Amino acid sequence: MKLLKKSGNTMDAYVHAGLVAAAYLQAKDELNYNKWKAIEKEEAKNAGIPLN
């Protein structure tokens, strides 16, 4: 994520976190899925995206 933040913007970080979370969901890795969903939520906040 650090590398992405250096070269991308906040929206890129949000989208990337969502993709990583989706990959963990498909792998049925609940621990890492939950970790990346939390990261996705934080990146949404950083990008100014309201989440319900």
C-alpha positions as CSV (number, residue, x, y, z in Angstrom):
1,M,0.0,0.0,0.0
2,K,2.9,2.4,0.7
3,L,4.2,2.0,-2.9
4,L,0.7,2.7,-4.3
5,K,0.3,5.8,-2.1
6,K,3.6,7.1,-3.5
7,S,2.6,6.8,-7.1
8,G,-1.2,6.9,-6.9
9,N,-3.9,9.1,-5.4
10,T,-6.4,8.4,-2.6
11,M,-9.0,7.0,-5.0
12,D,-6.4,4.5,-6.3
13,A,-5.7,3.4,-2.7
14,Y,-9.4,2.9,-2.0
15,V,-10.0,0.8,-5.2
16,H,-6.9,-1.3,-4.6
17,A,-7.9,-2.1,-1.0
18,G,-11.3,-3.2,-2.3
19,L,-9.7,-5.5,-4.8
20,V,-7.4,-7.0,-2.2
21,A,-10.4,-7.6,0.1
22,A,-12.3,-9.3,-2.7
23,A,-9.4,-11.6,-3.3
24,Y,-9.3,-12.6,0.3
25,L,-13.0,-13.2,0.3
26,Q,-12.7,-15.5,-2.7
27,A,-9.9,-17.3,-0.9
28,K,-12.2,-17.6,2.2
29,D,-9.5,-16.0,4.3
30,E,-11.8,-14.2,6.8
31,L,-9.0,-12.7,8.9
32,N,-7.3,-10.9,6.0
33,Y,-10.6,-10.1,4.4
34,N,-11.7,-8.2,7.6
35,K,-8.3,-6.5,7.8
36,W,-8.5,-5.2,4.2
37,K,-12.2,-4.2,4.5
38,A,-11.0,-2.0,7.4
39,I,-8.2,-0.6,5.2
40,E,-10.8,0.0,2.4
41,K,-13.0,1.9,4.8
42,E,-10.1,4.1,6.0
43,E,-9.1,4.8,2.4
44,A,-12.7,5.7,1.5
45,K,-12.6,8.2,4.3
46,N,-9.2,9.6,3.0
47,A,-10.7,9.9,-0.5
48,G,-13.8,11.6,0.8
49,I,-16.1,8.8,-0.2
50,P,-19.1,8.4,2.2
51,L,-19.8,4.9,3.2
52,N,-23.1,3.7,4.8
